[in-house]
Amino acid sequence: MELPNDPMILLSYINTQLRDNYASLDDLCAGLGASREMILKKLAAVDYEYDREKNAFV
């Protein structure tokens, strides 16, 4: 599956997937075949970072 290119849509999509379907960012990346580094980089560009405790980008 191709992830959204727009960072804010990506943020919403990733956080929804983390909340509803995945216990961690690593699980999400494995399940979707997505690059953890790409997700971290795109969301860092709009000032969001992964919070392991919350299992969400904040």
CHARMM internal coordinates of N, CA and C (Angstrom, degrees):
IC EDIT
DIST 1 N 1 CA 1.4494
DIST 1 CA 1 C 1.5167
ANGL 1 N 1 CA 1 C 110.07
DIST 1 C 2 N 1.2982
ANGL 1 CA 1 C 2 N 116.22
DIHE 1 N 1 CA 1 C 2 N 138.39
DIST 2 N 2 CA 1.4565
ANGL 1 C 2 N 2 CA 120.98
DIHE 1 CA 1 C 2 N 2 CA 177.25
DIST 2 CA 2 C 1.5218
ANGL 2 N 2 CA 2 C 109.90
DIHE 1 C 2 N 2 CA 2 C -89.29
DIST 2 C 3 N 1.3097
ANGL 2 CA 2 C 3 N 116.05
DIHE 2 N 2 CA 2 C 3 N 131.27
DIST 3 N 3 CA 1.4638
ANGL 2 C 3 N 3 CA 121.46
DIHE 2 CA 2 C 3 N 3 CA -179.78
DIST 3 CA 3 C 1.5276
ANGL 3 N 3 CA 3 C 110.03
DIHE 2 C 3 N 3 CA 3 C -81.28
DIST 3 C 4 N 1.3389
ANGL 3 CA 3 C 4 N 116.96
DIHE 3 N 3 CA 3 C 4 N 154.28
DIST 4 N 4 CA 1.4656
ANGL 3 C 4 N 4 CA 120.10
DIHE 3 CA 3 C 4 N 4 CA 177.39
DIST 4 CA 4 C 1.5328
ANGL 4 N 4 CA 4 C 111.35
DIHE 3 C 4 N 4 CA 4 C -58.61
DIST 4 C 5 N 1.3208
ANGL 4 CA 4 C 5 N 116.32
DIHE 4 N 4 CA 4 C 5 N 144.23
DIST 5 N 5 CA 1.4696
ANGL 4 C 5 N 5 CA 121.14
DIHE 4 CA 4 C 5 N 5 CA 178.95
DIST 5 CA 5 C 1.5183
ANGL 5 N 5 CA 5 C 112.51
DIHE 4 C 5 N 5 CA 5 C -83.46
DIST 5 C 6 N 1.3241
ANGL 5 CA 5 C 6 N 117.49
DIHE 5 N 5 CA 5 C 6 N -35.66
DIST 6 N 6 CA 1.4613
ANGL 5 C 6 N 6 CA 121.19
DIHE 5 CA 5 C 6 N 6 CA -179.37
DIST 6 CA 6 C 1.5274
ANGL 6 N 6 CA 6 C 108.97
DIHE 5 C 6 N 6 CA 6 C -66.91
DIST 6 C 7 N 1.3296
ANGL 6 CA 6 C 7 N 118.37
DIHE 6 N 6 CA 6 C 7 N 125.73
DIST 7 N 7 CA 1.4685
ANGL 6 C 7 N 7 CA 120.73
DIHE 6 CA 6 C 7 N 7 CA -175.72
DIST 7 CA 7 C 1.5284
ANGL 7 N 7 CA 7 C 114.69
DIHE 6 C 7 N 7 CA 7 C -58.63
DIST 7 C 8 N 1.3255
ANGL 7 CA 7 C 8 N 117.81
DIHE 7 N 7 CA 7 C 8 N -37.52
DIST 8 N 8 CA 1.4660
ANGL 7 C 8 N 8 CA 119.47
DIHE 7 CA 7 C 8 N 8 CA -178.41
DIST 8 CA 8 C 1.5360
ANGL 8 N 8 CA 8 C 111.31
DIHE 7 C 8 N 8 CA 8 C -73.44
DIST 8 C 9 N 1.3105
ANGL 8 CA 8 C 9 N 117.30
DIHE 8 N 8 CA 8 C 9 N -35.50
DIST 9 N 9 CA 1.4657
ANGL 8 C 9 N 9 CA 120.25
DIHE 8 CA 8 C 9 N 9 CA 175.51
DIST 9 CA 9 C 1.5216
ANGL 9 N 9 CA 9 C 109.15
DIHE 8 C 9 N 9 CA 9 C -70.32
DIST 9 C 10 N 1.3219
ANGL 9 CA 9 C 10 N 116.62
DIHE 9 N 9 CA 9 C 10 N -38.68
DIST 10 N 10 CA 1.4630
ANGL 9 C 10 N 10 CA 120.90
DIHE 9 CA 9 C 10 N 10 CA 175.87
DIST 10 CA 10 C 1.5236
ANGL 10 N 10 CA 10 C 110.35
DIHE 9 C 10 N 10 CA 10 C -60.51
DIST 10 C 11 N 1.3174
ANGL 10 CA 10 C 11 N 117.12
DIHE 10 N 10 CA 10 C 11 N -44.02
DIST 11 N 11 CA 1.4631
ANGL 10 C 11 N 11 CA 121.83
DIHE 10 CA 10 C 11 N 11 CA 178.21
DIST 11 CA 11 C 1.5280
ANGL 11 N 11 CA 11 C 110.76
DIHE 10 C 11 N 11 CA 11 C -56.75
DIST 11 C 12 N 1.3018
ANGL 11 CA 11 C 12 N 116.38
DIHE 11 N 11 CA 11 C 12 N -49.91
DIST 12 N 12 CA 1.4617
ANGL 11 C 12 N 12 CA 120.94
DIHE 11 CA 11 C 12 N 12 CA -179.30
DIST 12 CA 12 C 1.5236
ANGL 12 N 12 CA 12 C 110.81
DIHE 11 C 12 N 12 CA 12 C -62.08
DIST 12 C 13 N 1.3193
ANGL 12 CA 12 C 13 N 116.70
DIHE 12 N 12 CA 12 C 13 N -45.08
DIST 13 N 13 CA 1.4592
ANGL 12 C 13 N 13 CA 121.33
DIHE 12 CA 12 C 13 N 13 CA -179.30
DIST 13 CA 13 C 1.5354
ANGL 13 N 13 CA 13 C 111.23
DIHE 12 C 13 N 13 CA 13 C -62.65
DIST 13 C 14 N 1.3244
ANGL 13 CA 13 C 14 N 116.61
DIHE 13 N 13 CA 13 C 14 N -48.56
DIST 14 N 14 CA 1.4644
ANGL 13 C 14 N 14 CA 121.14
DIHE 13 CA 13 C 14 N 14 CA -177.66
DIST 14 CA 14 C 1.5260
ANGL 14 N 14 CA 14 C 110.79
DIHE 13 C 14 N 14 CA 14 C -63.69
DIST 14 C 15 N 1.3312
ANGL 14 CA 14 C 15 N 117.44
DIHE 14 N 14 CA 14 C 15 N -46.38
DIST 15 N 15 CA 1.4652
ANGL 14 C 15 N 15 CA 119.44
DIHE 14 CA 14 C 15 N 15 CA -179.46
DIST 15 CA 15 C 1.5292
ANGL 15 N 15 CA 15 C 111.57
DIHE 14 C 15 N 15 CA 15 C -64.02
DIST 15 C 16 N 1.3202
ANGL 15 CA 15 C 16 N 117.54
DIHE 15 N 15 CA 15 C 16 N -36.80
DIST 16 N 16 CA 1.4625
ANGL 15 C 16 N 16 CA 120.18
DIHE 15 CA 15 C 16 N 16 CA 176.71
DIST 16 CA 16 C 1.5202
ANGL 16 N 16 CA 16 C 110.57
DIHE 15 C 16 N 16 CA 16 C -65.12
DIST 16 C 17 N 1.3223
ANGL 16 CA 16 C 17 N 116.85
DIHE 16 N 16 CA 16 C 17 N -44.27
DIST 17 N 17 CA 1.4667
ANGL 16 C 17 N 17 CA 120.65
DIHE 16 CA 16 C 17 N 17 CA 178.89
DIST 17 CA 17 C 1.5223
ANGL 17 N 17 CA 17 C 110.88
DIHE 16 C 17 N 17 CA 17 C -63.21
DIST 17 C 18 N 1.3286
ANGL 17 CA 17 C 18 N 116.92
DIHE 17 N 17 CA 17 C 18 N -41.83
DIST 18 N 18 CA 1.4600
ANGL 17 C 18 N 18 CA 120.37
DIHE 17 CA 17 C 18 N 18 CA 178.69
DIST 18 CA 18 C 1.5222
ANGL 18 N 18 CA 18 C 110.91
DIHE 17 C 18 N 18 CA 18 C -63.37
DIST 18 C 19 N 1.3036
ANGL 18 CA 18 C 19 N 116.81
DIHE 18 N 18 CA 18 C 19 N -42.63
DIST 19 N 19 CA 1.4634
ANGL 18 C 19 N 19 CA 121.16
DIHE 18 CA 18 C 19 N 19 CA -179.53
DIST 19 CA 19 C 1.5352
ANGL 19 N 19 CA 19 C 111.47
DIHE 18 C 19 N 19 CA 19 C -66.20
DIST 19 C 20 N 1.3286
ANGL 19 CA 19 C 20 N 116.74
DIHE 19 N 19 CA 19 C 20 N -44.12
DIST 20 N 20 CA 1.4646
ANGL 19 C 20 N 20 CA 120.79
DIHE 19 CA 19 C 20 N 20 CA -170.44
DIST 20 CA 20 C 1.5229
ANGL 20 N 20 CA 20 C 115.29
DIHE 19 C 20 N 20 CA 20 C -92.76
DIST 20 C 21 N 1.3391
ANGL 20 CA 20 C 21 N 117.93
DIHE 20 N 20 CA 20 C 21 N -28.18
DIST 21 N 21 CA 1.4600
ANGL 20 C 21 N 21 CA 118.77
DIHE 20 CA 20 C 21 N 21 CA -167.48
DIST 21 CA 21 C 1.5242
ANGL 21 N 21 CA 21 C 117.19
DIHE 20 C 21 N 21 CA 21 C -131.36
DIST 21 C 22 N 1.3217
ANGL 21 CA 21 C 22 N 118.57
DIHE 21 N 21 CA 21 C 22 N -18.52
DIST 22 N 22 CA 1.4609
ANGL 21 C 22 N 22 CA 119.71
DIHE 21 CA 21 C 22 N 22 CA -171.88
DIST 22 CA 22 C 1.5276
ANGL 22 N 22 CA 22 C 111.61
DIHE 21 C 22 N 22 CA 22 C -131.48
DIST 22 C 23 N 1.3225
ANGL 22 CA 22 C 23 N 115.88
DIHE 22 N 22 CA 22 C 23 N 140.53
DIST 23 N 23 CA 1.4633
ANGL 22 C 23 N 23 CA 122.07
DIHE 22 CA 22 C 23 N 23 CA -178.58
DIST 23 CA 23 C 1.5259
ANGL 23 N 23 CA 23 C 112.71
DIHE 22 C 23 N 23 CA 23 C -82.18
DIST 23 C 24 N 1.3364
ANGL 23 CA 23 C 24 N 117.07
DIHE 23 N 23 CA 23 C 24 N -14.46
DIST 24 N 24 CA 1.4619
ANGL 23 C 24 N 24 CA 120.12
DIHE 23 CA 23 C 24 N 24 CA -178.84
DIST 24 CA 24 C 1.5246
ANGL 24 N 24 CA 24 C 109.83
DIHE 23 C 24 N 24 CA 24 C -160.20
DIST 24 C 25 N 1.3157
ANGL 24 CA 24 C 25 N 115.87
DIHE 24 N 24 CA 24 C 25 N 166.77
DIST 25 N 25 CA 1.4585
ANGL 24 C 25 N 25 CA 120.97
DIHE 24 CA 24 C 25 N 25 CA 176.26
DIST 25 CA 25 C 1.5316
ANGL 25 N 25 CA 25 C 110.45
DIHE 24 C 25 N 25 CA 25 C -63.66
DIST 25 C 26 N 1.3173
ANGL 25 CA 25 C 26 N 116.84
DIHE 25 N 25 CA 25 C 26 N -38.28
DIST 26 N 26 CA 1.4646
ANGL 25 C 26 N 26 CA 119.83
DIHE 25 CA 25 C 26 N 26 CA 178.18
DIST 26 CA 26 C 1.5232
ANGL 26 N 26 CA 26 C 111.47
DIHE 25 C 26 N 26 CA 26 C -62.52
DIST 26 C 27 N 1.3361
ANGL 26 CA 26 C 27 N 117.20
DIHE 26 N 26 CA 26 C 27 N -41.14
DIST 27 N 27 CA 1.4647
ANGL 26 C 27 N 27 CA 120.97
DIHE 26 CA 26 C 27 N 27 CA 176.82
DIST 27 CA 27 C 1.5223
ANGL 27 N 27 CA 27 C 110.94
DIHE 26 C 27 N 27 CA 27 C -62.30
DIST 27 C 28 N 1.3327
ANGL 27 CA 27 C 28 N 116.53
DIHE 27 N 27 CA 27 C 28 N -42.75
DIST 28 N 28 CA 1.4553
ANGL 27 C 28 N 28 CA 120.90
DIHE 27 CA 27 C 28 N 28 CA 178.57
DIST 28 CA 28 C 1.5191
ANGL 28 N 28 CA 28 C 110.80
DIHE 27 C 28 N 28 CA 28 C -60.69
DIST 28 C 29 N 1.3156
ANGL 28 CA 28 C 29 N 117.06
DIHE 28 N 28 CA 28 C 29 N -48.21
DIST 29 N 29 CA 1.4662
ANGL 28 C 29 N 29 CA 120.75
DIHE 28 CA 28 C 29 N 29 CA -178.90
DIST 29 CA 29 C 1.5220
ANGL 29 N 29 CA 29 C 111.44
DIHE 28 C 29 N 29 CA 29 C -61.05
DIST 29 C 30 N 1.3157
ANGL 29 CA 29 C 30 N 116.66
DIHE 29 N 29 CA 29 C 30 N -41.80
DIST 30 N 30 CA 1.4636
ANGL 29 C 30 N 30 CA 120.51
DIHE 29 CA 29 C 30 N 30 CA 178.38
DIST 30 CA 30 C 1.5279
ANGL 30 N 30 CA 30 C 110.48
DIHE 29 C 30 N 30 CA 30 C -65.78
DIST 30 C 31 N 1.3172
ANGL 30 CA 30 C 31 N 116.64
DIHE 30 N 30 CA 30 C 31 N -43.49
DIST 31 N 31 CA 1.4510
ANGL 30 C 31 N 31 CA 120.76
DIHE 30 CA 30 C 31 N 31 CA -177.65
DIST 31 CA 31 C 1.5133
ANGL 31 N 31 CA 31 C 113.94
DIHE 30 C 31 N 31 CA 31 C -68.32
DIST 31 C 32 N 1.3260
ANGL 31 CA 31 C 32 N 116.71
DIHE 31 N 31 CA 31 C 32 N -34.50
DIST 32 N 32 CA 1.4607
ANGL 31 C 32 N 32 CA 121.06
DIHE 31 CA 31 C 32 N 32 CA -178.28
DIST 32 CA 32 C 1.5237
ANGL 32 N 32 CA 32 C 113.02
DIHE 31 C 32 N 32 CA 32 C -97.89
DIST 32 C 33 N 1.3288
ANGL 32 CA 32 C 33 N 116.55
DIHE 32 N 32 CA 32 C 33 N -7.97
DIST 33 N 33 CA 1.4620
ANGL 32 C 33 N 33 CA 119.58
DIHE 32 CA 32 C 33 N 33 CA -175.89
DIST 33 CA 33 C 1.5207
ANGL 33 N 33 CA 33 C 111.16
DIHE 32 C 33 N 33 CA 33 C 66.96
DIST 33 C 34 N 1.3270
ANGL 33 CA 33 C 34 N 115.95
DIHE 33 N 33 CA 33 C 34 N 35.24
DIST 34 N 34 CA 1.4621
ANGL 33 C 34 N 34 CA 121.67
DIHE 33 CA 33 C 34 N 34 CA -176.19
DIST 34 CA 34 C 1.5242
ANGL 34 N 34 CA 34 C 110.79
DIHE 33 C 34 N 34 CA 34 C -102.17
DIST 34 C 35 N 1.3232
ANGL 34 CA 34 C 35 N 115.50
DIHE 34 N 34 CA 34 C 35 N 155.74
DIST 35 N 35 CA 1.4519
ANGL 34 C 35 N 35 CA 122.12
DIHE 34 CA 34 C 35 N 35 CA 178.30
DIST 35 CA 35 C 1.5292
ANGL 35 N 35 CA 35 C 110.31
DIHE 34 C 35 N 35 CA 35 C -85.05
DIST 35 C 36 N 1.3222
ANGL 35 CA 35 C 36 N 115.34
DIHE 35 N 35 CA 35 C 36 N 118.12
DIST 36 N 36 CA 1.4764
ANGL 35 C 36 N 36 CA 120.49
DIHE 35 CA 35 C 36 N 36 CA 177.67
DIST 36 CA 36 C 1.5255
ANGL 36 N 36 CA 36 C 110.40
DIHE 35 C 36 N 36 CA 36 C -58.86
DIST 36 C 37 N 1.3186
ANGL 36 CA 36 C 37 N 116.46
DIHE 36 N 36 CA 36 C 37 N -43.15
DIST 37 N 37 CA 1.4627
ANGL 36 C 37 N 37 CA 121.14
DIHE 36 CA 36 C 37 N 37 CA -178.17
DIST 37 CA 37 C 1.5267
ANGL 37 N 37 CA 37 C 111.70
DIHE 36 C 37 N 37 CA 37 C -62.62
DIST 37 C 38 N 1.3380
ANGL 37 CA 37 C 38 N 117.06
DIHE 37 N 37 CA 37 C 38 N -40.81
DIST 38 N 38 CA 1.4581
ANGL 37 C 38 N 38 CA 121.20
DIHE 37 CA 37 C 38 N 38 CA 179.59
DIST 38 CA 38 C 1.5257
ANGL 38 N 38 CA 38 C 110.21
DIHE 37 C 38 N 38 CA 38 C -64.51
DIST 38 C 39 N 1.3312
ANGL 38 CA 38 C 39 N 116.87
DIHE 38 N 38 CA 38 C 39 N -44.33
DIST 39 N 39 CA 1.4598
ANGL 38 C 39 N 39 CA 120.75
DIHE 38 CA 38 C 39 N 39 CA 179.53
DIST 39 CA 39 C 1.5281
ANGL 39 N 39 CA 39 C 110.05
DIHE 38 C 39 N 39 CA 39 C -62.60
DIST 39 C 40 N 1.3309
ANGL 39 CA 39 C 40 N 116.77
DIHE 39 N 39 CA 39 C 40 N -48.42
DIST 40 N 40 CA 1.4686
ANGL 39 C 40 N 40 CA 120.55
DIHE 39 CA 39 C 40 N 40 CA 179.86
DIST 40 CA 40 C 1.5234
ANGL 40 N 40 CA 40 C 111.21
DIHE 39 C 40 N 40 CA 40 C -59.01
DIST 40 C 41 N 1.3272
ANGL 40 CA 40 C 41 N 116.82
DIHE 40 N 40 CA 40 C 41 N -43.10
DIST 41 N 41 CA 1.4649
ANGL 40 C 41 N 41 CA 121.64
DIHE 40 CA 40 C 41 N 41 CA -177.88
DIST 41 CA 41 C 1.5265
ANGL 41 N 41 CA 41 C 111.28
DIHE 40 C 41 N 41 CA 41 C -66.32
DIST 41 C 42 N 1.3300
ANGL 41 CA 41 C 42 N 117.03
DIHE 41 N 41 CA 41 C 42 N -47.12
DIST 42 N 42 CA 1.4651
ANGL 41 C 42 N 42 CA 120.01
DIHE 41 CA 41 C 42 N 42 CA -178.48
DIST 42 CA 42 C 1.5194
ANGL 42 N 42 CA 42 C 111.77
DIHE 41 C 42 N 42 CA 42 C -63.87
DIST 42 C 43 N 1.3153
ANGL 42 CA 42 C 43 N 116.82
DIHE 42 N 42 CA 42 C 43 N -40.08
DIST 43 N 43 CA 1.4558
ANGL 42 C 43 N 43 CA 118.94
DIHE 42 CA 42 C 43 N 43 CA -177.88
DIST 43 CA 43 C 1.5293
ANGL 43 N 43 CA 43 C 111.98
DIHE 42 C 43 N 43 CA 43 C -79.35
DIST 43 C 44 N 1.3111
ANGL 43 CA 43 C 44 N 117.63
DIHE 43 N 43 CA 43 C 44 N -28.12
DIST 44 N 44 CA 1.4655
ANGL 43 C 44 N 44 CA 120.26
DIHE 43 CA 43 C 44 N 44 CA 173.72
DIST 44 CA 44 C 1.5301
ANGL 44 N 44 CA 44 C 110.59
DIHE 43 C 44 N 44 CA 44 C -65.21
DIST 44 C 45 N 1.3233
ANGL 44 CA 44 C 45 N 116.52
DIHE 44 N 44 CA 44 C 45 N -31.29
DIST 45 N 45 CA 1.4632
ANGL 44 C 45 N 45 CA 120.88
DIHE 44 CA 44 C 45 N 45 CA 179.67
DIST 45 CA 45 C 1.5253
ANGL 45 N 45 CA 45 C 112.12
DIHE 44 C 45 N 45 CA 45 C -64.25
DIST 45 C 46 N 1.3410
ANGL 45 CA 45 C 46 N 117.04
DIHE 45 N 45 CA 45 C 46 N -22.17
DIST 46 N 46 CA 1.4627
ANGL 45 C 46 N 46 CA 120.58
DIHE 45 CA 45 C 46 N 46 CA 176.54
DIST 46 CA 46 C 1.5368
ANGL 46 N 46 CA 46 C 110.48
DIHE 45 C 46 N 46 CA 46 C -112.73
DIST 46 C 47 N 1.3357
ANGL 46 CA 46 C 47 N 114.97
DIHE 46 N 46 CA 46 C 47 N 26.63
DIST 47 N 47 CA 1.4679
ANGL 46 C 47 N 47 CA 124.07
DIHE 46 CA 46 C 47 N 47 CA 173.38
DIST 47 CA 47 C 1.5243
ANGL 47 N 47 CA 47 C 115.40
DIHE 46 C 47 N 47 CA 47 C 65.47
DIST 47 C 48 N 1.3193
ANGL 47 CA 47 C 48 N 116.90
DIHE 47 N 47 CA 47 C 48 N 37.33
DIST 48 N 48 CA 1.4652
ANGL 47 C 48 N 48 CA 121.31
DIHE 47 CA 47 C 48 N 48 CA 173.95
DIST 48 CA 48 C 1.5114
ANGL 48 N 48 CA 48 C 108.93
DIHE 47 C 48 N 48 CA 48 C -119.90
DIST 48 C 49 N 1.3268
ANGL 48 CA 48 C 49 N 115.80
DIHE 48 N 48 CA 48 C 49 N 141.45
DIST 49 N 49 CA 1.4549
ANGL 48 C 49 N 49 CA 120.49
DIHE 48 CA 48 C 49 N 49 CA 175.84
DIST 49 CA 49 C 1.5191
ANGL 49 N 49 CA 49 C 109.11
DIHE 48 C 49 N 49 CA 49 C -135.12
DIST 49 C 50 N 1.3138
ANGL 49 CA 49 C 50 N 114.85
DIHE 49 N 49 CA 49 C 50 N 156.34
DIST 50 N 50 CA 1.4554
ANGL 49 C 50 N 50 CA 120.55
DIHE 49 CA 49 C 50 N 50 CA -176.69
DIST 50 CA 50 C 1.5209
ANGL 50 N 50 CA 50 C 110.39
DIHE 49 C 50 N 50 CA 50 C -76.44
DIST 50 C 51 N 1.3279
ANGL 50 CA 50 C 51 N 115.71
DIHE 50 N 50 CA 50 C 51 N 128.80
DIST 51 N 51 CA 1.4673
ANGL 50 C 51 N 51 CA 122.86
DIHE 50 CA 50 C 51 N 51 CA 174.66
DIST 51 CA 51 C 1.5197
ANGL 51 N 51 CA 51 C 107.00
DIHE 50 C 51 N 51 CA 51 C -106.37
DIST 51 C 52 N 1.3163
ANGL 51 CA 51 C 52 N 115.93
DIHE 51 N 51 CA 51 C 52 N 109.22
DIST 52 N 52 CA 1.4658
ANGL 51 C 52 N 52 CA 121.78
DIHE 51 CA 51 C 52 N 52 CA -175.87
DIST 52 CA 52 C 1.5328
ANGL 52 N 52 CA 52 C 111.81
DIHE 51 C 52 N 52 CA 52 C -61.16
DIST 52 C 53 N 1.3297
ANGL 52 CA 52 C 53 N 117.42
DIHE 52 N 52 CA 52 C 53 N -39.90
DIST 53 N 53 CA 1.4705
ANGL 52 C 53 N 53 CA 121.12
DIHE 52 CA 52 C 53 N 53 CA -179.46
DIST 53 CA 53 C 1.5236
ANGL 53 N 53 CA 53 C 112.05
DIHE 52 C 53 N 53 CA 53 C -64.05
DIST 53 C 54 N 1.3201
ANGL 53 CA 53 C 54 N 116.35
DIHE 53 N 53 CA 53 C 54 N -41.73
DIST 54 N 54 CA 1.4626
ANGL 53 C 54 N 54 CA 120.82
DIHE 53 CA 53 C 54 N 54 CA -179.64
DIST 54 CA 54 C 1.5282
ANGL 54 N 54 CA 54 C 112.36
DIHE 53 C 54 N 54 CA 54 C -85.08
DIST 54 C 55 N 1.3401
ANGL 54 CA 54 C 55 N 115.86
DIHE 54 N 54 CA 54 C 55 N -13.06
DIST 55 N 55 CA 1.4637
ANGL 54 C 55 N 55 CA 122.31
DIHE 54 CA 54 C 55 N 55 CA -174.77
DIST 55 CA 55 C 1.5323
ANGL 55 N 55 CA 55 C 109.91
DIHE 54 C 55 N 55 CA 55 C 51.35
DIST 55 C 56 N 1.3219
ANGL 55 CA 55 C 56 N 114.50
DIHE 55 N 55 CA 55 C 56 N 50.39
DIST 56 N 56 CA 1.4595
ANGL 55 C 56 N 56 CA 120.92
DIHE 55 CA 55 C 56 N 56 CA -178.91
DIST 56 CA 56 C 1.5198
ANGL 56 N 56 CA 56 C 109.47
DIHE 55 C 56 N 56 CA 56 C -158.89
DIST 56 C 57 N 1.3343
ANGL 56 CA 56 C 57 N 114.73
DIHE 56 N 56 CA 56 C 57 N 159.89
DIST 57 N 57 CA 1.4565
ANGL 56 C 57 N 57 CA 120.10
DIHE 56 CA 56 C 57 N 57 CA 171.67
DIST 57 CA 57 C 1.5157
ANGL 57 N 57 CA 57 C 107.69
DIHE 56 C 57 N 57 CA 57 C -88.07
DIST 57 C 58 N 1.3311
ANGL 57 CA 57 C 58 N 114.88
DIHE 57 N 57 CA 57 C 58 N 128.26
DIST 58 N 58 CA 1.4722
ANGL 57 C 58 N 58 CA 120.78
DIHE 57 CA 57 C 58 N 58 CA -178.30
DIST 58 CA 58 C 1.5146
ANGL 58 N 58 CA 58 C 109.95
DIHE 57 C 58 N 58 CA 58 C -129.71
END
COOR INIT
IC SEED 1 N 1 CA 1 C
IC BUILD
